[in-house]
């Protein structure tokens, strides 16, 4: 009888744990759904900012295109005028019209007359050369104006395509937010939280990112100092130098150079760079990578792969916006003009920059 009671108690305990466990399991999706909704709401807000930026950029490009178009048209007319003048000069040489001037010099009855005719000849030849030079100059100006016009049209088309793509993504994200809100039992609370998060991001999160990035951009210009102070960072293999920077060394250097970076640090991981910082209850983080590039100049350029604010993933447009505003690149040419970067590899704790001597 005692055994039966014990078994019943065990079964009861197991059942209670099972139901209790199910209760917790059911609570988790609710929390996750709320976080998902708030994150998507923040994404919609950032997409609105990007759409506004693209709209402003489109308007500026249209204005620039109008000016460039008028310039190209004016240059084209001047080019046609110079072309006609130059054509007349060249034809005069081919048809022998200038030969008579040379004959006049030879037939001069006195040295004085010959010198006078020679001076006139020099004046004519100088004017002919100017016509040809002006034509070449106008042709170059026309080619440049036409290229700028074509580039402006391409940029405008790219901007419009980006605008349409961002608008489509924004519409989809907003539909997801509306769907999540529609079926939520506590919609008013979530709408209030969403408004608070957007305000917190605008007033504190984004400014913190900008503060860190501005300080980083300034410190990156001083990176040659760190390399110069630590000879062990540089090694030579033939004519190819290699720089190895530890994340601890980089963090100490950055924080020593800028008080704004005291709450910020880098962490080198396998193939990627993690970074982050905090101020009071605001936490931001990012992941990215350095890549060697040759255009427009040789540099180790930083690309952001992801951003997060208080645990909420931010859209790609936010990362691209920060990349445009702040230059976090390292320029090997500032160490010495004949040094170029060829590759960057990142592993746990250190970043290796491969260089070459461009003599």
C-alpha positions in Angstrom: 0.0 0.0 0.0 2.8 2.4 0.9 4.5 1.7 -2.5 1.2 2.5 -4.3 1.0 5.8 -2.5 4.6 6.7 -3.3 4.0 5.9 -7.0 0.9 8.0 -7.1 2.8 10.9 -5.5 5.6 10.5 -8.0 3.2 10.5 -10.9 1.5 13.6 -9.4 4.8 15.4 -9.0 5.8 14.5 -12.6 2.5 15.8 -13.9 2.8 19.0 -12.0 6.3 19.6 -13.3 5.1 18.8 -16.8 2.3 21.2 -16.7 4.4 23.8 -15.0 7.1 23.4 -17.6 4.4 23.8 -20.3 3.3 26.9 -18.7 6.7 28.4 -18.9 7.1 27.2 -22.4 3.9 29.0 -23.4 5.0 32.2 -21.7 8.3 32.4 -23.7 6.6 32.9 -27.1 4.7 35.8 -25.7 7.9 37.5 -24.6 9.6 36.7 -27.9 6.6 37.9 -29.9 6.6 41.2 -28.0 10.4 41.7 -28.6 9.9 40.8 -32.3 7.1 43.3 -32.6 9.1 46.1 -30.9 12.2 45.3 -33.0 10.2 45.4 -36.3 8.6 48.6 -35.2 12.0 50.2 -34.7 13.0 48.8 -38.1 10.0 50.6 -39.7 11.1 53.8 -38.0 14.6 53.5 -39.4 13.3 52.6 -42.8 11.3 55.8 -42.8 14.5 57.8 -42.0 16.2 56.1 -45.0 13.3 56.7 -47.3 13.4 60.4 -46.3 17.1 60.5 -47.0 16.7 58.9 -50.4 13.9 61.4 -51.2 16.2 64.3 -50.3 19.0 62.8 -52.3 16.7 62.3 -55.3 15.7 66.0 -55.2 19.3 67.1 -55.0 20.3 64.9 -57.9 17.5 66.2 -60.0 18.7 69.8 -59.3 22.3 68.8 -60.1 21.3 67.1 -63.3 19.4 70.2 -64.5 22.6 72.3 -63.9 24.8 69.7 -65.5 22.5 69.3 -68.5 22.5 73.1 -69.1 26.3 73.1 -68.8 26.7 70.2 -71.2 24.4 72.0 -73.7 26.4 75.2 -73.5 29.6 73.4 -73.8 28.3 71.5 -76.9 27.4 74.8 -78.6 30.8 76.3 -77.9 32.4 73.1 -79.1 30.5 73.4 -82.4 31.7 77.0 -82.8 35.4 76.1 -82.1 35.0 73.1 -84.4 34.0 75.4 -87.3 36.8 77.8 -86.6 39.4 75.0 -86.4 38.0 73.4 -89.5 38.5 76.6 -91.5 42.1 76.9 -90.2 43.0 73.3 -91.1 41.4 73.6 -94.5 43.4 76.7 -95.2 46.6 74.7 -94.8 45.4 71.8 -96.9 44.2 74.1 -99.7 47.4 76.1 -99.8 45.9 79.4 -98.6 48.7 79.9 -96.1 51.4 79.2 -98.7 51.0 82.7 -100.2 52.1 84.3 -96.9 55.4 82.4 -97.0 55.9 83.4 -100.6 55.3 87.0 -99.6 58.2 86.8 -97.1 60.4 85.4 -99.8 59.4 88.1 -102.4 59.8 91.0 -100.0 61.8 93.8 -101.7 63.6 94.8 -98.5 64.6 93.3 -95.1 62.2 95.7 -93.4 59.3 94.4 -95.5 60.4 90.9 -94.9 60.4 91.4 -91.1 57.0 93.0 -91.2 55.5 90.2 -93.2 57.2 87.7 -90.8 55.6 89.4 -87.8 52.2 89.2 -89.5 52.9 85.5 -90.3 53.7 84.8 -86.6 50.5 86.5 -85.5 48.4 84.4 -88.0 50.1 81.2 -86.9 49.7 82.1 -83.2 46.0 82.7 -83.8 45.7 79.4 -85.8 47.3 77.5 -82.9 44.9 79.2 -80.4 41.9 78.1 -82.5 43.1 74.5 -82.4 44.0 74.7 -78.7 40.6 76.2 -77.8 38.9 73.4 -79.7 40.8 70.8 -77.8 40.0 72.5 -74.5 36.3 72.7 -75.3 36.3 69.1 -76.5 37.8 68.0 -73.1 35.2 70.2 -71.2 32.4 68.7 -73.3 33.5 65.1 -72.6 33.8 65.9 -68.9 30.3 67.5 -68.8 28.8 64.6 -70.7 30.4 62.1 -68.4 29.1 64.0 -65.3 25.7 64.1 -66.9 25.8 60.3 -67.5 27.0 59.6 -64.0 24.3 61.8 -62.5 21.7 59.9 -64.5 23.1 56.6 -63.2 23.1 57.8 -59.6 19.5 59.1 -60.0 18.4 55.7 -61.3 20.2 53.9 -58.5 18.6 56.2 -55.9 15.2 55.6 -57.3 15.7 51.9 -57.4 17.0 52.0 -53.8 13.9 54.1 -52.8 11.5 51.6 -54.3 13.3 48.7 -52.7 13.3 50.4 -49.3 9.7 51.3 -49.6 8.7 47.7 -50.4 10.7 46.5 -47.4 9.1 49.1 -45.2 5.6 48.1 -46.4 6.3 44.5 -45.6 7.7 45.3 -42.2 4.7 47.6 -41.4 2.3 44.8 -42.4 4.1 42.4 -40.0 3.8 45.0 -37.2 0.2 45.6 -37.9 -0.5 41.8 -37.9 1.3 41.3 -34.6 -0.5 44.2 -33.0 -3.9 43.2 -34.3 -3.9 39.8 -32.5 -2.2 41.0 -29.3 -4.3 41.2 -26.1 -2.3 44.2 -24.8 -2.0 46.3 -27.9 -2.1 49.7 -26.2 0.8 48.8 -23.9 2.9 47.6 -26.8 2.1 50.7 -28.9 3.2 52.9 -25.9 6.4 50.8 -25.5 7.1 51.1 -29.2 6.8 54.9 -29.1 9.1 55.0 -26.1 11.7 52.8 -27.8 11.7 54.9 -30.9 12.2 58.0 -28.9 15.0 56.4 -26.8 16.7 55.3 -30.1 16.4 58.8 -31.6 17.5 60.7 -28.5 20.1 58.4 -27.0 20.8 55.3 -29.1 21.7 56.9 -32.4 23.6 59.8 -30.8 25.7 57.2 -28.8 26.5 55.4 -32.1 27.5 58.7 -33.7 29.6 59.7 -30.7 31.5 56.5 -30.8 31.9 56.5 -34.5 33.1 60.1 -34.6 35.7 59.3 -31.9 36.8 56.1 -33.8 37.2 58.1 -37.0 39.5 60.5 -35.3 41.5 57.8 -33.5 42.0 55.8 -36.8 43.9 58.7 -38.2 46.4 58.2 -35.4 46.8 54.5 -35.8 50.3 54.8 -37.3 51.4 56.1 -33.9 50.4 52.8 -32.3 52.3 50.9 -35.0 55.4 53.2 -34.7 55.4 52.8 -30.9 55.3 48.9 -31.0 58.0 47.6 -33.3 57.0 44.0 -32.5 53.8 44.5 -34.4 55.6 44.7 -37.7 57.5 41.8 -39.3 59.1 41.5 -42.7 59.0 38.6 -45.2 61.1 39.7 -48.1 59.7 43.0 -49.3 56.3 42.3 -47.8 55.7 43.7 -44.3 53.0 42.3 -42.0 51.3 44.2 -39.1 49.7 42.2 -36.3 47.4 44.2 -33.9 45.9 42.6 -30.8 42.4 43.7 -29.8 43.7 44.5 -26.3 46.4 46.8 -27.6 44.0 48.5 -29.9 41.4 49.1 -27.2 44.1 50.5 -24.8 45.4 52.8 -27.6 41.9 54.0 -28.5 40.8 54.7 -25.0 44.0 56.5 -24.2 43.5 58.8 -27.3 39.8 59.5 -26.7 37.8 59.7 -23.5 34.7 59.2 -25.6 35.8 55.6 -26.2 36.2 54.6 -22.5 32.9 52.6 -22.6 33.6 51.1 -26.0 35.8 48.2 -27.1 36.7 45.9 -30.0 36.9 42.1 -29.9 38.6 40.2 -32.7 36.9 36.9 -33.4 37.4 34.3 -36.2 36.8 36.3 -39.4 34.9 39.1 -37.8 35.1 42.1 -35.5 32.7 42.5 -32.6 32.4 45.9 -30.9 30.1 47.5 -28.4 29.7 50.0 -25.7 27.1 51.3 -23.1 26.0 54.4 -21.4 23.6 54.1 -18.4 20.8 51.8 -19.6 21.7 52.1 -23.3 23.7 49.3 -24.9 24.9 49.2 -28.5 26.9 46.6 -30.4 28.0 45.8 -33.9 29.8 43.3 -36.0 31.9 44.0 -39.0 35.1 43.4 -40.9 38.0 45.2 -42.4 38.7 44.7 -46.2 41.7 45.8 -48.3 40.5 48.0 -51.2 42.3 50.0 -53.9 39.6 52.4 -55.0 39.4 55.3 -54.7 42.7 54.9 -52.8 44.4 52.0 -51.1 42.9 51.5 -47.7 41.7 49.0 -45.0 38.0 49.9 -45.1 35.5 48.9 -42.4 32.2 47.4 -43.3 29.3 47.0 -40.8 27.5 43.7 -41.1 25.1 44.2 -38.2 24.0 46.7 -35.6 22.0 46.3 -32.4 20.5 48.7 -29.9 19.5 47.3 -26.5 19.2 43.9 -28.1 17.1 45.0 -31.1 18.7 44.4 -34.5 18.8 47.5 -36.7 18.2 47.4 -40.4 21.0 47.5 -43.0 20.1 51.1 -44.0 21.2 52.2 -40.5 24.6 50.5 -40.9 25.1 52.0 -44.3 24.1 55.5 -43.1 26.9 55.3 -40.4 29.4 54.0 -43.0 28.6 57.0 -45.2 28.9 59.5 -42.3 32.1 58.2 -40.6 35.4 57.1 -42.2 36.8 54.2 -40.1 39.3 53.2 -42.7 43.1 52.8 -42.1 45.3 54.2 -44.8 48.7 52.4 -45.0 50.0 55.2 -47.2 50.0 57.5 -44.2 52.7 55.3 -42.6 54.8 55.6 -45.8 53.7 56.6 -49.3 55.2 53.5 -50.8 53.2 51.0 -48.6 50.0 49.4 -49.8 47.6 46.9 -48.1 46.9 43.7 -49.9 44.9 41.6 -47.4 43.3 41.5 -43.9 42.8 38.4 -41.8 41.1 38.3 -38.4 41.3 35.5 -35.9 40.6 35.4 -32.1 42.4 38.2 -30.4 44.3 39.7 -33.3 44.1 41.2 -36.8 46.8 40.7 -39.4 47.3 43.3 -42.2 49.4 42.1 -45.1 51.3 44.9 -46.9 53.5 45.3 -50.0 56.2 47.9 -50.9 55.2 49.8 -54.0 58.5 51.1 -55.1 
